[in-house]
Amino acid sequence: MVQRISSSRGFAKVAPYVVPALDRALHKVTRGRKMLSTQLLPGVVLTATGAKSGRSRRTPLACMPEKETGTWLLIGSNFGRPGHPAWTANLLKNPEAAISWRGEDIPVRARLLVGEERAAAWDAVLRFWPPYGVYQARVERRIRLFRLSRR
């Protein structure tokens, strides 16, 4: 049921405004230990340098932890809306970033996945959270996938 709701167009219209604001507030109050959205999916708060502004930008995001490698996948789905989310442009220009993961601040390096590596990661993402497939079908752009590795 939760996956069906998160795949709906109505959710895509409301969630980008409500979910990040609630996540930021709860993340701040709990000193990085909790976010509302992590009740459904694992999440991080990404701190990246703005591609245009050069300013530090904090964005709460769902992620897919890759336990076997100690890395994280970030999915630029933008809730199935047109246009890449701004944080993806930030990582393309400035791949050195940081995440807050379960209360720990971790410096990371982001890498855009392409080719066979992206295809394998996309398959894993769809097994992890099938609504990403609905998001991809809804948009003409190819959803960006980033792998974050500890620096």
C-alpha positions in Angstrom: 0.0 0.0 0.0 2.8 2.4 0.9 4.6 1.7 -2.4 1.3 2.3 -4.3 0.8 5.7 -2.6 4.4 6.8 -3.1 4.0 5.9 -6.8 1.0 8.2 -7.3 1.0 11.5 -9.1 -0.6 13.2 -6.1 2.3 12.1 -3.9 4.8 13.4 -6.5 3.1 16.8 -6.3 3.0 17.1 -2.5 6.0 15.1 -1.2 8.8 17.2 -2.6 7.6 20.1 -0.4 6.5 18.3 2.7 8.9 15.3 3.2 12.2 17.2 3.0 11.0 20.0 5.3 9.8 17.4 7.9 13.1 15.4 7.5 15.3 18.5 8.0 13.4 19.5 11.1 13.4 16.0 12.7 17.1 15.5 11.7 18.0 18.8 13.5 16.0 18.1 16.6 17.4 14.5 17.0 21.0 15.6 16.2 21.1 13.6 13.0 19.7 10.3 14.4 16.3 10.3 12.8 14.2 11.4 9.8 10.5 10.8 9.2 11.1 9.3 5.8 13.5 6.7 7.2 10.4 4.9 8.6 10.0 3.7 5.0 13.4 3.8 3.4 17.0 4.3 4.6 18.0 8.0 4.3 20.9 10.4 4.5 21.2 14.1 4.6 23.5 15.1 1.8 25.7 18.2 2.2 27.0 19.2 -1.2 28.4 22.4 -2.7 25.8 24.2 -5.0 26.7 23.9 -8.7 25.8 27.6 -9.4 25.9 29.3 -6.0 29.0 27.6 -4.5 27.1 27.5 -1.2 26.7 24.5 1.1 23.3 22.7 0.4 21.7 20.2 2.8 19.2 17.8 1.2 17.5 14.8 2.9 17.4 11.9 0.6 16.4 8.3 0.5 19.3 6.0 -0.2 20.1 2.4 -0.8 23.0 1.3 1.4 25.3 -1.3 -0.1 26.4 -3.1 3.0 28.9 -5.4 1.2 30.9 -2.4 -0.1 30.2 0.2 2.5 28.8 2.5 -0.1 25.4 4.2 -0.7 23.3 4.6 -3.9 21.5 7.9 -4.3 18.6 7.9 -6.8 17.8 11.2 -8.6 14.1 10.3 -9.1 12.7 13.7 -8.1 9.5 11.8 -7.1 8.9 11.0 -10.7 8.7 14.6 -11.8 10.3 16.1 -14.9 13.8 17.5 -14.5 16.7 16.3 -12.6 16.8 17.3 -8.9 19.2 20.1 -8.2 21.3 18.0 -5.8 22.4 15.8 -8.8 23.8 18.8 -10.7 25.6 19.8 -7.5 27.3 16.3 -7.3 28.2 16.4 -11.0 30.1 19.6 -10.5 31.3 19.0 -7.0 31.6 15.3 -6.2 33.3 15.8 -2.9 30.4 15.9 -0.4 29.3 14.6 3.0 26.4 12.7 4.4 24.8 12.3 7.8 24.1 8.6 8.1 22.5 7.4 11.4 23.9 10.3 13.3 27.5 10.0 11.9 28.9 12.7 9.5 30.8 11.0 6.7 32.9 12.7 4.0 32.1 11.0 0.7 32.9 11.2 -3.0 30.0 10.8 -5.5 30.3 9.1 -8.8 27.6 9.1 -11.5 27.0 5.5 -12.7 26.9 4.8 -16.4 26.8 1.8 -18.7 26.7 -1.8 -17.3 27.5 -0.5 -13.8 24.4 1.7 -13.8 22.3 -1.1 -15.3 23.3 -3.5 -12.5 22.7 -0.8 -9.8 19.3 0.1 -11.4 18.2 -3.6 -11.2 19.2 -3.6 -7.5 17.4 -0.3 -6.9 14.2 -1.7 -8.4 14.3 -4.8 -6.2 14.9 -2.6 -3.2 12.0 -0.1 -3.9 9.9 -0.9 -7.0 8.2 2.5 -7.2 11.4 3.9 -8.8 10.4 2.0 -11.9 7.1 3.9 -11.9 9.0 7.1 -11.5 11.2 6.3 -14.5 8.2 5.4 -16.7 6.6 8.7 -15.9 9.6 10.8 -17.1 11.5 11.1 -20.4 14.9 11.7 -18.7 17.0 8.9 -17.4 17.1 8.9 -13.6 20.6 9.6 -12.4 22.2 7.1 -10.0 25.2 8.1 -7.9 27.4 5.8 -5.8 28.8 7.5 -2.7 32.1 6.1 -1.3 33.9 7.2 1.9 36.8 9.6 1.4 
